[in-house]
């Protein structure tokens, strides 16, 4: 009878309790795409032949998504399987810095918010390119104005004055 190395037991015990970073990332991309399309977990589950609880586990990274299932999810969500592995437009998914990328990506964080989803859905319905550009310019101007007010507020609280 052979004994199992201690490092293997520690690794397998740890993996049983915590989801793999890639599974979590892929699941979050499934969730983001599903929500952008306005699809419920139940509807996605029906389309891919699983329960909505299974979709929840996929989205949280608790269960891994097999290749054929991921292909079907991509079809239902009108995207390619590679979409679920992209950290940005240029590079494929890697473990290097994955946890920090997921937690610190402001775009992903925004798209996971209720407001972000609503804004994105409404914006995508606007077909006039010039109008879309004007909306982006308006939002940038509003953000810039807010930054100016925050800077002035910080300076007035610290006792700074302008000459």
Protein Blocks (a to p, Z undefined) as FASTA:
>chain_A
ZZddfklmmmmmmmmmpccfklmmmmmmmmmmmmmnopafklmmmmnopafklmmmmmno
maccdfklmmmmmmmnopafklmmpfblmbccdfehklmmmmmmmklmmmmpmklmmmmm
mmmmpmblklmmmmmmmmmmmmmmmmmmmmmmmmmmnopacZZ
